Amino acid sequence: MKKLFAFLGSTIGGYIGWYLGSPIGFMSAFVLSMLGTGLGIYAGYRAAQNYE
């Protein structure tokens, strides 16, 4: 279950980061997407721990 939640969190976090950074430029979108992915993985693992 942890891997599923981490995958969903990384997908959602990466999308949000890309959405926020794309008006600024490609590299900003990329960097914010990577940050969002990392935060999404963390949030997914935390959600899975609370779910169990």
Summary of the structure (lengths in Angstrom):
residues: 52
radius of gyration: 11.8
end to end distance: 8.7
largest distance: 39.9
contacts: 168
relative contact order: 0.27
helix: 88%
strand: 0%
